[in-house]
Amino acid sequence: MTETQQAQDWDPSDPRVRVNQTAAYDRMRGTCPVAHSEALNWSLFRHEDVSRALHDPETFSSAVSHHVAVPNGMDPPEHTVVRKVVDRYYTPEKMAEFEPALQALTAQLLQELTDDAVPVTSGARGEAAAAGAGGSVTVEVMSELANPFALRCQSAFMGWPRELEPELERWVHRNHEATTSRDRSRTAEVALEFDGYIRQLLDERRNAPADQDNTSRLLHETVYDRKLTEDEIVSIVRNWTVGELSTIAGAVGIVLGYLAAHQDVQRHLRENPEQIVAATDEIQRIEDPFVTNRRVTTRDVELSGREVPAGSKITLMWSSANRDEEVFGDPDEFRLDRDPQQNLVYGAGIHVCPGAPMARLELKVLLERVFDLTERIEPAGDKVGAQHPAGGFHTVPVRLVLR
């Protein structure tokens, strides 16, 4: 029986899945941990199976696309060579260099959000402001904070002009619509459009100094005693940018929505800010912004008692593996004493997310700034969940109660 003839164990597009991905994946993990579907082929829901795939690239290859995918679509030894180039952009030294720009853009964005805060007191707004009285502002996190934050972070990191941000924002919306439509032609068209932005930015920097910005630096990187090709650079930048604009925005919505709904956790972090990084990792374990990733088997393999033939397309269900009761107990329990090596929010193995240091820094700086600015974050309505393949939430209304 070929993979296309394999019986379907579940349907990722089923309304019961779309209405609550997390609950659906929890059910699958308990009833059919290795499941086949027409849309996702073989899906792995258990932590043990996903971890096995991550740590065995010889059996579970990342070369799943016909297009250039650097380095996420590569296997060793090619991956090892290119990954060394990518990792140089996310060292502790590079993050320290980036932090002042990150602090500045975060402060500016929050200032823009809170300029129209409504005073808590009944007195005149001007008098309340002059007296230093607090106020509150209701924010739809995804559209007003998370997406603009991700856009500005990526532009600052890459050295892109602010004028490009409206075009990138429109592209993010079109990419989301194309991805959720499952129309491959639309997705390919939107991807080609984004590649055009990148190639234009590269053309503008052909003769620029190598240290002008990270976009310029990529033009001077070498592998195998040659410069990276333009297609390789475009692929790297696409990978970085799509990860930044979707995953970081999703993470911001998840984290702020969680803290608004869990005042005890919020109070703890305000009193113990040194635990913010561990806490954001744990919150994303509970509700992962990055739902899936792909592999292809190079040989016949048995997973949770099911035989998966060589050449099978595999979907790693991150957001399910990170809620596996066999590893984490109650998956909804927030705990800061868990083994961080078990948390797959940034992946594991040779393809562990190279941008994890930047993602953690961005969330840390954002929360520190929000905590400095506010007395508390409160819910301001019901959250609306995102639909597969996006993770997190479509809308997250919160109220920022200012100091």
Secondary structure, DSSP 8 states (H G I E B T S, - for coil): --GGGS-----TTSHHHHH-HHHHHHHHHHH-SEEEETTTEEEE-SHHHHHHHHT-TTTEES---SS--TTTT--TTHHHHHHHHHHGGGSHHHHHHHHHHHHHHHHHHHHHHHTT-EESSSS-HHHHHHTT--EEEEEEHIIIIIHHHHHHHHHHHHT--GGGHHHHHHHHHHHHHHHHHT-HHHHHHHHHHHHHHHHHHHHHTTTS-TTS-HHHHHTT-EETTEE--HHHHHHHHHHHHHIIIIIIHHHHHHHHHHHHH-HHHHHHHHH-GGGHHHHHHHHHHHS-SB-EEEEEESS-EEETTEEE-TT-EEEEEHHHHTT-HHHHSSTT---SSS-GGG--TT--GGG--TTHHHHHHHHHHHHHHHHHHEEEEEE-S--EE--TTB-SEEE-EEEEEE-
